[in-house]
Amino acid sequence: MANSEFDTITAISTPVGEGGISIIRVSGEEAIPVVKKLFKGKDLAKVASHTINYGHIIDPQTNQEVDEVMVSVMRAPKTYTKEDVVEINCHGGLLATNRILQLTIGAGARMAEPGEFTKRAFLNGRLDLSQAEAVMDLIRAKTDKSMKVALNQLDGNLSHLIKHLRKDILDVLAQVEVNIDYPEYDAVEEMTSKLLREKAIEIRQRIEGLLKTAKQGKVLRDGLATAIIGRPNVGKSSLLNSLLHEDKAIVTNVAGTTRDVIEEYVNVNDVPLKLIDTAGIRHTDDTVEKIGVERSRQAIDTADLILLLIDSSQPLTKEDQQLIAQTANKPRIIIFNKSDLPTKVDQDKLQALVDGDKVITASMTKHEGIDELSAAISHLFFNEGIESNQNNVMVTNARHIGLLRQADQALGDVLKGLDDGMPVDLVQIDMTRAWDLLGEITGDSYQDELLDQLFSQFCLGK
C-alpha cells in the first residue's frame, strides 16, 4: 500500500553511531498511542504537552526492558510538524537505538521517508517551501555567516519579501481586470498601460536587488570549489595543512607524493572553501601519478577559485608558465612560496605573465602569508562586504535564484509588450507569470514532483 501523509511516521533523528544519546522521533495522529504501547512509566496519554517523562522502553512481546529513556510528548498543533510528536531519548548505542526504532514500527508507525517530517511541516502550514529548504541549509552551514543567512531565511524574512512582491503584482492585476471590464472610458487603456509599466519597473528593481546578493549567497551556501594547483613539490600540501590547521596531507621533499585529489572544507574569513589539494602537474611515466595529474587538470576546469603556487627559490619553469596560461580565465590568486629561501624568479616576467592578478609572498614552512591569503580570498568574492537588502535578506538557493531570474524576465516581457503596443489583456499574461514564478519560491504554487525532489535531499529523521 502506498505511503500516506496521514500515516504515523518514525525515524532516528540523531546521527548514526555511538554517542551520549539518540533520539527516535514519532509524528502523527497515533504517535502517543504507538509509544504508549512500549513505555513503562507515566501514562503518556495523560501527561501534559511539552513535558519530558522518565521511564523504560519495554518489548511488548517479551516484556523485557530494552533501555532506560526520557520521552518528550508534544501535542498538536504546537510542534514541528503540527501533528502529535513524541521523541524517545535513549542511550546512544547502535543496538539500543535500532531496537527501539523497530519496536515503534512494530507498534504501528511506519519508517519516515527522507525529509518527511519537514515535508509535513510544509504541508501543514508550519513552514513555507523556502523556510523548509532553509532547514537543510542550517544543517549544512559551514561558517557563522552561512548559518546566520539560513536562520534569517528560516525566520521567514525571504518569504515576507516574496509575499509582498506577489501582493503588489496581484493588486496590479486586479486593477487591470477592473479597467478591462469598463472599456467605455477613453482614458482607461492609457491609464492601465501606465500602471502596468510603473509597477513592472518598480517590482523588477526589487527583484534585481535580491539577485545582486545571489553570487555571494551561493558562495556562502555551497562553498567555493578551490583547487590548489602547482607543479610537484611547490608546497601545495603544506598550504592545505596550513589552512586546515592540521596535517591532513603527507608532506615530503619527494616530487609526486600526492597521487590523488584530496578534498576538505575550511572556513576562511567566513568564506567556506572546498579545498582540493591536487597532484603536482608534470609529465610523468608513473601510471598512478599520471591518473592523479589528469584529475588535477579536471579540478582546474571545475574550480571556482585557483590557488596557484610557484616556487620562488627556482627560476620559472615551462610547467609554471603553462599553468599560469591554463588558469588565466579563472578567478585566481598566485602564491609565491618559499620566500624564506633566496629568490630566483624573475619578478618582472612573473608580473607580466599573471596580468595583474593578486600575488602573495609566502612561506609555508614558516606559516607566513596565510593571513594575507585569507584576506585576499575574502576580498576577491566579497570586495565590498557582504551584500544584503534592507531586510538583511540574501538569496542563496539555486532554485530561488533561477525563479527570480525568470520572474525578472517575465517583467521585462511586460515592458517590451507595452513598448510594442500589445493589448493590455495580453501583457497581463506575463505579469501573471511573474506572480506564479515567485509563488514557486514559497510553495504557494508547486507540483508534487518538486516536493518529492526537494525533500528527498534531506536526511532521515528531519
NUTIZA-36335 format. One record per residue (C-alpha): residue number from 1; residue in one letter; x, y, z. Coordinates in steps of 0.1 Angstrom, whole numbers, plus 5000, padded with zeros to 4 digits. Example, Ala and Ser with C-alpha at 12.3 -4.5 7.8 and 13.67 -1.06 7.14 Angstrom:
BEGIN
(node 1,A,(5123,4955,5078));
(node 2,S,(5137,4989,5071));
This chain:
BEGIN
(node 1,M,(5000,5000,5000));
(node 2,A,(5013,5035,4991));
(node 3,N,(5025,5057,5019));
(node 4,S,(5000,5082,5031));
(node 5,E,(5006,5117,5045));
(node 6,F,(4982,5107,5073));
(node 7,D,(5004,5077,5085));
(node 8,T,(5022,5080,5118));
(node 9,I,(5059,5080,5109));
(node 10,T,(5091,5073,5128));
(node 11,A,(5128,5077,5123));
(node 12,I,(5161,5082,5141));
(node 13,S,(5168,5120,5143));
(node 14,T,(5203,5119,5155));
(node 15,P,(5234,5109,5136));
(node 16,V,(5241,5071,5133));
(node 17,G,(5268,5059,5156));
(node 18,E,(5278,5059,5192));
(node 19,G,(5270,5090,5213));
(node 20,G,(5256,5103,5246));
(node 21,I,(5220,5099,5234));
(node 22,S,(5200,5090,5204));
(node 23,I,(5165,5104,5196));
(node 24,I,(5138,5084,5178));
(node 25,R,(5111,5108,5166));
(node 26,V,(5075,5097,5160));
(node 27,S,(5049,5120,5144));
(node 28,G,(5013,5116,5135));
(node 29,E,(4978,5111,5149));
(node 30,E,(4988,5078,5166));
(node 31,A,(5022,5090,5178));
(node 32,I,(5012,5089,5215));
(node 33,P,(4994,5055,5214));
(node 34,V,(5023,5040,5195));
(node 35,V,(5049,5049,5221));
(node 36,K,(5025,5043,5249));
(node 37,K,(5025,5006,5239));
(node 38,L,(5062,5005,5246));
(node 39,F,(5067,5028,5275));
(node 40,K,(5068,5018,5312));
(node 41,G,(5063,5049,5333));
(node 42,K,(5036,5076,5334));
(node 43,D,(5006,5073,5312));
(node 44,L,(5016,5092,5281));
(node 45,A,(4980,5098,5271));
(node 46,K,(4975,5118,5304));
(node 47,V,(5008,5137,5307));
(node 48,A,(5009,5175,5299));
(node 49,S,(5020,5186,5265));
(node 50,H,(5057,5196,5261));
(node 51,T,(5069,5176,5291));
(node 52,I,(5097,5150,5293));
(node 53,N,(5090,5118,5312));
(node 54,Y,(5113,5092,5327));
(node 55,G,(5108,5055,5322));
(node 56,H,(5118,5024,5302));
(node 57,I,(5111,5010,5268));
(node 58,I,(5097,4975,5270));
(node 59,D,(5095,4949,5243));
(node 60,P,(5058,4941,5244));
(node 61,Q,(5063,4905,5231));
(node 62,T,(5089,4895,5257));
(node 63,N,(5081,4921,5283));
(node 64,Q,(5118,4927,5287));
(node 65,E,(5133,4962,5293));
(node 66,V,(5152,4975,5262));
(node 67,D,(5166,5008,5276));
(node 68,E,(5162,5035,5302));
(node 69,V,(5147,5065,5284));
(node 70,M,(5133,5101,5286));
(node 71,V,(5102,5106,5265));
(node 72,S,(5091,5140,5253));
(node 73,V,(5054,5144,5245));
(node 74,M,(5043,5174,5223));
(node 75,R,(5007,5177,5212));
(node 76,A,(4995,5193,5181));
(node 77,P,(4995,5220,5168));
(node 78,K,(5025,5235,5186));
(node 79,T,(5050,5210,5172));
(node 80,Y,(5075,5209,5143));
(node 81,T,(5050,5190,5121));
(node 82,K,(5018,5205,5136));
(node 83,E,(5010,5169,5145));
(node 84,D,(5014,5150,5178));
(node 85,V,(5051,5143,5182));
(node 86,V,(5068,5120,5206));
(node 87,E,(5106,5119,5209));
(node 88,I,(5123,5089,5227));
(node 89,N,(5157,5099,5241));
(node 90,C,(5177,5067,5247));
(node 91,H,(5213,5058,5252));
(node 92,G,(5233,5065,5221));
(node 93,G,(5243,5030,5210));
(node 94,L,(5235,5015,5177));
(node 95,L,(5219,4984,5191));
(node 96,A,(5195,5001,5215));
(node 97,T,(5186,5029,5190));
(node 98,N,(5177,5005,5162));
(node 99,R,(5159,4981,5185));
(node 100,I,(5136,5010,5197));
(node 101,L,(5131,5021,5162));
(node 102,Q,(5120,4987,5151));
(node 103,L,(5096,4985,5181));
(node 104,T,(5079,5018,5171));
(node 105,I,(5074,5003,5136));
(node 106,G,(5060,4971,5152));
(node 107,A,(5036,4992,5173));
(node 108,G,(5020,5008,5143));
(node 109,A,(5043,5036,5129));
(node 110,R,(5060,5033,5095));
(node 111,M,(5095,5043,5086));
(node 112,A,(5097,5080,5075));
(node 113,E,(5110,5089,5041));
(node 114,P,(5139,5113,5039));
(node 115,G,(5128,5148,5049));
(node 116,E,(5092,5137,5056));
(node 117,F,(5090,5154,5090));
(node 118,T,(5099,5188,5073));
(node 119,K,(5076,5179,5043));
(node 120,R,(5047,5176,5068));
(node 121,A,(5057,5209,5084));
(node 122,F,(5053,5224,5050));
(node 123,L,(5021,5206,5040));
(node 124,N,(5005,5215,5074));
(node 125,G,(5014,5252,5070));
(node 126,R,(5041,5253,5097));
(node 127,L,(5067,5264,5072));
(node 128,D,(5066,5276,5036));
(node 129,L,(5089,5260,5010));
(node 130,S,(5117,5285,5013));
(node 131,Q,(5118,5280,5051));
(node 132,A,(5118,5242,5047));
(node 133,E,(5148,5245,5024));
(node 134,A,(5165,5268,5050));
(node 135,V,(5163,5239,5075));
(node 136,M,(5187,5219,5053));
(node 137,D,(5209,5250,5047));
(node 138,L,(5211,5254,5085));
(node 139,I,(5222,5218,5089));
(node 140,R,(5248,5221,5062));
(node 141,A,(5261,5256,5072));
(node 142,K,(5299,5257,5072));
(node 143,T,(5305,5292,5085));
(node 144,D,(5289,5315,5111));
(node 145,K,(5278,5338,5082));
(node 146,S,(5261,5310,5063));
(node 147,M,(5244,5298,5095));
(node 148,K,(5231,5334,5101));
(node 149,V,(5218,5336,5065));
(node 150,A,(5200,5302,5068));
(node 151,L,(5185,5313,5102));
(node 152,N,(5173,5346,5085));
(node 153,Q,(5156,5326,5058));
(node 154,L,(5141,5301,5083));
(node 155,D,(5127,5331,5103));
(node 156,G,(5107,5339,5071));
(node 157,N,(5124,5371,5060));
(node 158,L,(5128,5360,5024));
(node 159,S,(5092,5347,5025));
(node 160,H,(5079,5381,5036));
(node 161,L,(5097,5398,5008));
(node 162,I,(5084,5374,4982));
(node 163,K,(5048,5376,4995));
(node 164,H,(5049,5414,4994));
(node 165,L,(5061,5413,4958));
(node 166,R,(5033,5388,4949));
(node 167,K,(5007,5410,4967));
(node 168,D,(5018,5441,4947));
(node 169,I,(5016,5421,4915));
(node 170,L,(4981,5408,4924));
(node 171,D,(4969,5443,4933));
(node 172,V,(4980,5455,4898));
(node 173,L,(4963,5425,4881));
(node 174,A,(4931,5432,4900));
(node 175,Q,(4932,5469,4889));
(node 176,V,(4939,5458,4853));
(node 177,E,(4909,5434,4854));
(node 178,V,(4886,5463,4866));
(node 179,N,(4898,5486,4839));
(node 180,I,(4893,5459,4812));
(node 181,D,(4858,5454,4824));
(node 182,Y,(4850,5491,4819));
(node 183,P,(4864,5499,4784));
(node 184,E,(4838,5526,4777));
(node 185,Y,(4861,5552,4794));
(node 186,D,(4885,5566,4768));
(node 187,A,(4915,5570,4791));
(node 188,V,(4913,5535,4806));
(node 189,E,(4937,5519,4782));
(node 190,E,(4963,5546,4787));
(node 191,M,(4959,5546,4825));
(node 192,T,(4962,5507,4826));
(node 193,S,(4993,5507,4804));
(node 194,K,(5009,5534,4826));
(node 195,L,(5000,5514,4858));
(node 196,L,(5015,5482,4844));
(node 197,R,(5047,5500,4833));
(node 198,E,(5052,5517,4867));
(node 199,K,(5046,5486,4887));
(node 200,A,(5067,5463,4864));
(node 201,I,(5096,5487,4867));
(node 202,E,(5093,5490,4905));
(node 203,I,(5089,5453,4912));
(node 204,R,(5117,5444,4887));
(node 205,Q,(5140,5467,4906));
(node 206,R,(5132,5450,4939));
(node 207,I,(5138,5416,4923));
(node 208,E,(5171,5427,4909));
(node 209,G,(5181,5440,4943));
(node 210,L,(5176,5404,4956));
(node 211,L,(5195,5390,4927));
(node 212,K,(5225,5412,4935));
(node 213,T,(5230,5391,4966));
(node 214,A,(5229,5358,4947));
(node 215,K,(5265,5353,4938));
(node 216,Q,(5277,5359,4973));
(node 217,G,(5248,5339,4988));
(node 218,K,(5255,5309,4966));
(node 219,V,(5292,5310,4978));
(node 220,L,(5281,5311,5014));
(node 221,R,(5256,5282,5009));
(node 222,D,(5276,5259,4987));
(node 223,G,(5312,5270,4993));
(node 224,L,(5339,5277,4968));
(node 225,A,(5355,5248,4950));
(node 226,T,(5391,5259,4954));
(node 227,A,(5419,5240,4936));
(node 228,I,(5454,5242,4949));
(node 229,I,(5475,5239,4918));
(node 230,G,(5512,5238,4910));
(node 231,R,(5540,5216,4898));
(node 232,P,(5553,5190,4921));
(node 233,N,(5569,5199,4954));
(node 234,V,(5560,5236,4954));
(node 235,G,(5541,5234,4988));
(node 236,K,(5505,5226,4978));
(node 237,S,(5500,5200,5006));
(node 238,S,(5517,5224,5031));
(node 239,L,(5492,5251,5021));
(node 240,L,(5463,5227,5026));
(node 241,N,(5476,5217,5060));
(node 242,S,(5482,5254,5070));
(node 243,L,(5446,5263,5060));
(node 244,L,(5432,5233,5078));
(node 245,H,(5454,5238,5109));
(node 246,E,(5462,5201,5108));
(node 247,D,(5485,5177,5090));
(node 248,K,(5459,5162,5066));
(node 249,A,(5482,5157,5036));
(node 250,I,(5515,5140,5035));
(node 251,V,(5544,5165,5030));
(node 252,T,(5578,5153,5018));
(node 253,N,(5606,5166,4996));
(node 254,V,(5599,5138,4971));
(node 255,A,(5581,5150,4940));
(node 256,G,(5549,5132,4932));
(node 257,T,(5540,5124,4969));
(node 258,T,(5503,5135,4964));
(node 259,R,(5490,5109,4939));
(node 260,D,(5452,5117,4942));
(node 261,V,(5429,5146,4948));
(node 262,I,(5423,5154,4985));
(node 263,E,(5391,5174,4994));
(node 264,E,(5385,5192,5026));
(node 265,Y,(5362,5221,5038));
(node 266,V,(5377,5251,5056));
(node 267,N,(5363,5284,5068));
(node 268,V,(5384,5314,5056));
(node 269,N,(5372,5347,5068));
(node 270,D,(5336,5334,5067));
(node 271,V,(5340,5321,5032));
(node 272,P,(5336,5283,5030));
(node 273,L,(5362,5268,5008));
(node 274,K,(5361,5232,4995));
(node 275,L,(5399,5228,4992));
(node 276,I,(5411,5205,4966));
(node 277,D,(5448,5195,4970));
(node 278,T,(5459,5182,4936));
(node 279,A,(5487,5161,4924));
(node 280,G,(5516,5181,4911));
(node 281,I,(5511,5187,4874));
(node 282,R,(5541,5175,4854));
(node 283,H,(5549,5149,4827));
(node 284,T,(5553,5115,4842));
(node 285,D,(5556,5079,4832));
(node 286,D,(5542,5066,4865));
(node 287,T,(5508,5052,4858));
(node 288,V,(5492,5061,4892));
(node 289,E,(5508,5096,4892));
(node 290,K,(5496,5101,4857));
(node 291,I,(5460,5095,4868));
(node 292,G,(5464,5120,4896));
(node 293,V,(5478,5146,4872));
(node 294,E,(5448,5141,4849));
(node 295,R,(5424,5146,4878));
(node 296,S,(5443,5178,4887));
(node 297,R,(5437,5192,4853));
(node 298,Q,(5400,5183,4856));
(node 299,A,(5400,5201,4890));
(node 300,I,(5412,5233,4873));
(node 301,D,(5382,5232,4849));
(node 302,T,(5356,5228,4876));
(node 303,A,(5371,5251,4903));
(node 304,D,(5355,5284,4913));
(node 305,L,(5389,5296,4926));
(node 306,I,(5425,5287,4918));
(node 307,L,(5453,5290,4943));
(node 308,L,(5484,5287,4920));
(node 309,L,(5517,5280,4939));
(node 310,I,(5550,5289,4924));
(node 311,D,(5584,5280,4939));
(node 312,S,(5602,5313,4943));
(node 313,S,(5635,5296,4950));
(node 314,Q,(5637,5283,4915));
(node 315,P,(5635,5301,4881));
(node 316,L,(5601,5299,4864));
(node 317,T,(5598,5266,4845));
(node 318,K,(5579,5258,4814));
(node 319,E,(5553,5239,4836));
(node 320,D,(5548,5271,4857));
(node 321,Q,(5542,5291,4826));
(node 322,Q,(5518,5265,4812));
(node 323,L,(5498,5265,4845));
(node 324,I,(5497,5304,4845));
(node 325,A,(5483,5303,4809));
(node 326,Q,(5459,5274,4817));
(node 327,T,(5443,5292,4846));
(node 328,A,(5442,5327,4831));
(node 329,N,(5404,5329,4827));
(node 330,K,(5397,5317,4863));
(node 331,P,(5395,5337,4895));
(node 332,R,(5429,5330,4910));
(node 333,I,(5455,5341,4935));
(node 334,I,(5492,5335,4928));
(node 335,I,(5512,5323,4958));
(node 336,F,(5549,5330,4956));
(node 337,N,(5560,5302,4980));
(node 338,K,(5594,5295,4998));
(node 339,S,(5601,5332,5005));
(node 340,D,(5624,5320,5033));
(node 341,L,(5649,5309,5006));
(node 342,P,(5668,5331,4981));
(node 343,T,(5645,5342,4953));
(node 344,K,(5654,5331,4918));
(node 345,V,(5622,5340,4899));
(node 346,D,(5623,5370,4875));
(node 347,Q,(5596,5392,4892));
(node 348,D,(5590,5414,4862));
(node 349,K,(5585,5384,4840));
(node 350,L,(5561,5369,4866));
(node 351,Q,(5540,5401,4869));
(node 352,A,(5537,5402,4831));
(node 353,L,(5525,5367,4829));
(node 354,V,(5499,5369,4857));
(node 355,D,(5483,5400,4842));
(node 356,G,(5476,5419,4873));
(node 357,D,(5462,5390,4894));
(node 358,K,(5469,5391,4931));
(node 359,V,(5504,5378,4940));
(node 360,I,(5511,5368,4976));
(node 361,T,(5546,5362,4990));
(node 362,A,(5545,5333,5015));
(node 363,S,(5565,5306,5033));
(node 364,M,(5545,5275,5041));
(node 365,T,(5573,5261,5063));
(node 366,K,(5572,5293,5085));
(node 367,H,(5534,5298,5082));
(node 368,E,(5539,5332,5066));
(node 369,G,(5514,5348,5042));
(node 370,I,(5483,5328,5053));
(node 371,D,(5466,5358,5068));
(node 372,E,(5472,5378,5037));
(node 373,L,(5459,5349,5016));
(node 374,S,(5427,5347,5037));
(node 375,A,(5421,5384,5033));
(node 376,A,(5427,5382,4995));
(node 377,I,(5402,5353,4991));
(node 378,S,(5375,5373,5011));
(node 379,H,(5382,5404,4991));
(node 380,L,(5380,5386,4957));
(node 381,F,(5345,5374,4963));
(node 382,F,(5332,5400,4988));
(node 383,N,(5352,5430,4978));
(node 384,E,(5326,5454,4991));
(node 385,G,(5315,5433,5020));
(node 386,I,(5285,5410,5023));
(node 387,E,(5257,5424,5002));
(node 388,S,(5221,5423,5015));
(node 389,N,(5190,5444,5011));
(node 390,Q,(5172,5465,5037));
(node 391,N,(5157,5434,5053));
(node 392,N,(5191,5417,5056));
(node 393,V,(5180,5390,5032));
(node 394,M,(5205,5372,5010));
(node 395,V,(5194,5347,4982));
(node 396,T,(5215,5316,4985));
(node 397,N,(5194,5288,4969));
(node 398,A,(5200,5280,4932));
(node 399,R,(5163,5272,4927));
(node 400,H,(5153,5306,4942));
(node 401,I,(5179,5323,4920));
(node 402,G,(5166,5307,4889));
(node 403,L,(5129,5315,4897));
(node 404,L,(5138,5352,4905));
(node 405,R,(5156,5355,4871));
(node 406,Q,(5126,5340,4853));
(node 407,A,(5103,5364,4871));
(node 408,D,(5126,5393,4862));
(node 409,Q,(5125,5382,4826));
(node 410,A,(5087,5380,4827));
(node 411,L,(5085,5416,4839));
(node 412,G,(5109,5425,4811));
(node 413,D,(5085,5409,4787));
(node 414,V,(5057,5431,4802));
(node 415,L,(5077,5462,4794));
(node 416,K,(5086,5450,4760));
(node 417,G,(5049,5442,4752));
(node 418,L,(5039,5477,4763));
(node 419,D,(5066,5492,4741));
(node 420,D,(5054,5472,4712));
(node 421,G,(5018,5483,4717));
(node 422,M,(5004,5449,4726));
(node 423,P,(4969,5449,4741));
(node 424,V,(4968,5451,4779));
(node 425,D,(4950,5417,4783));
(node 426,L,(4979,5400,4766));
(node 427,V,(5005,5420,4785));
(node 428,Q,(4990,5409,4818));
(node 429,I,(4997,5373,4810));
(node 430,D,(5034,5380,4815));
(node 431,M,(5026,5398,4848));
(node 432,T,(5006,5368,4859));
(node 433,R,(5036,5345,4850));
(node 434,A,(5059,5366,4872));
(node 435,W,(5033,5361,4901));
(node 436,D,(5033,5324,4896));
(node 437,L,(5071,5321,4894));
(node 438,L,(5075,5340,4927));
(node 439,G,(5049,5317,4942));
(node 440,E,(5071,5286,4934));
(node 441,I,(5098,5300,4958));
(node 442,T,(5075,5299,4988));
(node 443,G,(5054,5269,4977));
(node 444,D,(5022,5289,4971));
(node 445,S,(5023,5272,4937));
(node 446,Y,(5041,5239,4932));
(node 447,Q,(5040,5205,4917));
(node 448,D,(5042,5173,4937));
(node 449,E,(5073,5162,4917));
(node 450,L,(5091,5193,4930));
(node 451,L,(5083,5184,4966));
(node 452,D,(5095,5148,4961));
(node 453,Q,(5127,5160,4946));
(node 454,L,(5134,5187,4972));
(node 455,F,(5127,5166,5003));
(node 456,S,(5145,5136,4991));
(node 457,Q,(5177,5156,4996));
(node 458,F,(5170,5157,5034));
(node 459,C,(5184,5133,5059));
(node 460,L,(5162,5107,5075));
(node 461,G,(5146,5120,5107));
(node 462,K,(5144,5156,5096));
